[in-house]
Amino acid sequence: MFSEAELTYLKSQYLARLGTVSSKGQPTVDAVGFEFDGARFYVGGRNLPGTRKYKNVAAGNHKVSIIIDDLESVQPWQPRQIKVHGLAEIVERDGQ
């Protein structure tokens, strides 16, 4: 799924952007902390059930996108990113 370089990059990052869709079809993007176990991305946080991202997924809108990005260099301009589209589900787990 990911190259060794991409896995190394994912392990070095702590912040991502998660896109979800509301019940009215409105897309929304939130900055989130994340963990990656080699197969799945996990997003957590304080008062998670009260957040838009949680409510959107809990309402049955499972389509999501997650982007992990940064700037490797400003001069020259060198942005890096890993973008994944998929389906989210609510799970209980220790971690974030």
N, C-alpha and C positions, 0 to 999 in steps of 0.2 A: 504494500500500500504506500509506504513512505520510504524514501531512500535513507541511508545512514546519515547523510548531511541534514536532511529534513528532520529526522528524529532528534539529532543533536540540537538543531534550532528550536524545536518544540520544547525540549527539556530546559532550554535557556530562557524561555519566555514565561511570563506570569499573567499577562493581560491579553485579552482577546476582545473581539466585537462579535456579539451574537445577534443575528437578525431573526425575528419571529414575526408572525402575522396575527393580528387581532381577529375577533369574531366578525368584525365589519370589513375585513379584508385590508386593513391598514397595516403596512409594514412598519416595524420599529426596530431600532438597533440600540443595543446597550453595551457599554464596556463591562466586561466580566472577568473575574479570576477564573482560571480553569486548571484542570488536571487532565493528563492524557495517559492512559494505561497501556498504550501500544495498539489498542483496538477501538477504544471509545473515548470521547471527550466528556468530561464531567464539569458542570458549572454549579457553583454553590453561592452562598452568601447569607447575610443576615436577613431574617424575616422573609425568606425566599417565597413562601406562599402569598405574600402581599405584593410581590413584584409583577410588572407587566409580563415579563418573559415567562414566568411560572403560570400566570393566569391564562396566557395565550395557549400554551401547551396543554394545560389542564382542560381547557375548553374544547380540545380536539384538533387544534391547529398545529399539527406535528411537523410541518415543513419548516426547516431552519437552515441558516447559513452561519458559519463561524469563520472569522478571519483572524489569523494571528499575524501581526505585521510589525515592522519597525524600519528604521533607516539605518542601513549599514554605514552609509556615508552621505554627507551633504555636498561635499565637493570631491569628486563628482557625485551627482545625485544618484543614489543607489538604494531605492526602497526594496524591501524583501517582504514576501507574504506567502502564507499557505492558506488557501481557501477551500472549505469543505461544505458541500450541500448534503442534506440528509433529513432524517426523521428523528425527532426528539421524543423521549419518554421520561416521565417522572419516576425517579428511583430514589430509594432511601439508602444512604451509604455514609460512612465516616469519611471525613476529608474536609474539603472546602465548605 
